[in-house]
């Protein structure tokens, strides 16, 4: 059974006003438990609007959303359950930090779940360990942390809910290379260790190619592609026409191909591209140390 499923999901902003806009148009998708899904698309394509339907922040204009097989709008209880089953971390989540200590901020969600004090304490400590924050920072003000640490504290607050699905909207936006890599490694480790479903909205084709199982491409509120990484990025011309593109490693190989070199272009990560270029050079008799 899929963990998340939509059937003919449509959402219209500002119905009956001059600003009326169809943000989602008949979206039907299915996401399995344990998958790592990347969502890409140009600005205004419907990416963020879509994921905000997964935990009931938006109610469909028409169509249905199912979480773990249940229509989330069947009852108030279903909506509440969906919001704890699907954890959503917005872009720049550190702007939503508000408590006096890191501990209280991370504990906010579990408290709203009505958990015991011991269970809340256990979840807080587990969450900060997952994001690599360290218990020594729990009594500090979140506003005294560095930008990258604030980001991790905010993500820990969502992880403390122990959701079946973790959604991250541009989790590395605005971070320096070191901070970006830390967040990426944390997400990969979290998924590997706990087997949760992870959905990432990203403008980085390289990140999506590196660790996602499937890629959902949104275009003007519709699903343009929803397939494996290799099949989606194989259609570079279609992606270019939508203002997207392919990973940098693929771009390099496509340029080499244009110059008449016999290289594969169905490669999407730096590591694979390096191996392909080494193969090419060795085939030309070059000695590599």
N, C-alpha and C positions, 0 to 999 in steps of 0.2 A: 504494500500500500504506500503511495506517495506521502511524504511528510507535508508537502504543500502542493496544491492543485488549484488552478483557476479554470473556470468554464465561461467563455464568452464575456470576459470581464471588460466592462466599459465604464469610463469615468469622465464626467463633463464638469469642468469648472464654470461657475457663474451662470448657471442655467437661467435664461430669460433676461440676461443683461447684455449690454454691448460688448462685454468682455468674455462672452461664452466661448469656451474652447474644449474640444474633445482631447483630453490628455491620454486616455487609453482607449483603444478601439478593438473590441472583440478579441481580447487576449486569452488564449487557452494554452496553458503550459502545465507541466508536471515535473516536480523535483523529488528525487528519491532520498531516503535517509542516508546520511553519511557522505553525500556528494559535496564537492567544492565547485560552486557555480560562480562564474564571472559575468557581470552585466556591463555591457558597454553601449555607447550611443552618444550622439551629439547632444549638446545642451538643449533641453526642452523635448527630448525624445520620449520621455515618460519613465525613465529609470527609477527616480526617487518616488514618484507617484505610485508606481507599481509595488515597490517593496513596502510602502506604508499601508497598502491594503493587506499585506500578509499578516499583520498583527492587529488589524482593526482600527488603525488610526484614521483611515478613510473608509467610508461605506460606498460600495459600488453603486453607480447610477443604474446599472443593470448587470446581470451575470452573477456568478458565485465565486466565493473563495473558501477552500477547504484546508484545514490544518489537521493533520493526522486523521483524515477521513471525515471530519465533522465540519459542517457549514458553520463558519464562525459567527454568522449573523442570525443563527437559529434562535438564540436567546441571549440575555445579558450575561449569563454564566459562561456561555460559549465564547463571547467576546473577551471576557476577563481571562479565561483560560488561554486563549490565543495570545494575549499580551504577555503572559509569562512563558508560554511555549516558544514564542518567537521573540528573541531579543534583538532590538534595533538600536544601533549606534550611529547617530547622525554624523554628517561631516563636521569637522571641528568640534567634537563632543566636549572638549575641555571648556568651551564657553558655557556649558551647562552645569559645571561644578558650582556648588553653592554652600555646602556645609562648612563648619569651622575646622574640621579635621578630615584627613583622607579616610579614616575609619568610618566616620559617620556618612560620608558621601557614598562609599562602596556599600554600606549597610542599608541605604535608603530603600532600594528595591526589595531586598529580602524582608525588611520590616513591613512593607506594604503587603507582602504575601501572608502576613500573620504568623510567621515562624517564631519558634522559641528563641530566647536570648542565646542559648548554647549553639543552636543551629545557625543563627545569624553570624555568630563569632566564627564558627567553623567555615562558613562560606566566604566571609570576608578574607580570612587568612589564606584560604585556598585560591581565591581570585587574584590576590596581589602576588601570590607565588607564581601563578600562571603567567601573568604579564611581566614578571621580573621586577616588581616594584620594591619588595622587601618589607618585612614587618616593622623595621626600624623607622619607616616613614609614616606609619599609620596615625600617629598622634600629631603629625605636622599639618599645617594648613596646606590645602591643595594649591593655594595661590602662591606659595613659596617654592613650588616645584618648577623645574625647567619645562620648556614647551613639550618635549618628548615624554617627560614623566607625567605631566598633566594628561596627555593623551592616553597614556597607559592606565592612569587612575580612572579616567572616564570609562575606558573599555572594561576595566575590572568591575565597575558598577553594574554593567550589563551581564558579564560572565557570572557574577554572584547570584544572578537569578537562576543559574544552571539551565538555560533554555535548550531545547532540542535543536533549535535553529538560531545561529548567530548571523546577523546581517550587519555589514560594515559599509558605510557610505564613504568612499574615498578615504580609507583609514590612514594613508600616508601623506595626504595633502598638506603642503606647507612645511614639511619636516626636512631637515638636512639629510644628506645621504646616509649618515650613520644612524640617525633616528628612524629613517625610512626602513633600513635593513632590519633594525631591531623589531619593528612592528611586523614586518613580513615574516621574519623567523618565528615570532611569537604566534602568529596566526597558523603557520604551518605546524608548529609543535602542538598547539592546542587541538587542532583537527586530528593529528596523528595519534595523540595520546587519549583523547576522549571520544573520538569517532563521531563528533557532532556534524550536522549539516552546516556548512558555512557558505554564505552568499556575499560576494564583494562587488560593489559598484566601483569601477576604476576607469581612469583615462589612460592608464599605463598598459599598453598592449603587451609589454614585456612581462609585467607581473602576472597578467591573466594567462599568458602562454606558459609561464613557468610552473604554476601550481594549480590551475583549475582543471577540472574534469570536462566540463562543458561550458560553452559560452553562449549567453543570450544577448543577441544584438537587437536593440530597440531603435525604431526609426519612425518618427512622427506618430508615436503612440501605438505602433503595431510591432509585432514580432517579425523581424526580417530574417533572422537565423536563430536556431537553438539547436546546437550540435556540438560535436567534439571540437577541441582546439584545432586539430589539423584540418578538419573539413571547413570550419569557419574561416580561418586565415588563408586557406588555399584560394579563396575568391578575393584576391587583393584589389582587383578592379572595382568590384561592387562596394567594398569597404571604402575605397578612395572616393567613390562617388557620393558616399554618405558623410564625407569629411572625417573619416576615421583613419584607418591605415593598418599596417601589419607591424609586428615587432621589429626592432632595429636590426636584429640579426638576420631576419628574413629580407629586409631592405637591402642589406649589404650583398647577400647572395643573389638577389634579383639583379643588382647592378653588375655583378660579375658575370651573370648569365647573359646580360645584354652585350657585354664585351666579348662574348664568344667563348667563355670558359665553361667547361662541362661540370657544373656543380648542381647539386640538388637544391631545390627552392622550397621543399616541403619541410623546412627546418625552422623552428621558432624560438629556440633558446640560444644564449651565447655559447654555452658549453657544446651544444651540438654543432653550431656554426664553426667553432674552433676546430672540432674534429674533422669537419668536412673540408675546411681550408688546408689543414695538415695533410689530409688524404690527397688533395689536389697537388700540393707542393711535392709530396713524395712521389706522386705519379709522374712529375716532371723531372725526377731525378735529383731533387734538392736534398741536401743533408741537413737534418734538423737536430740541434743539440738539445 
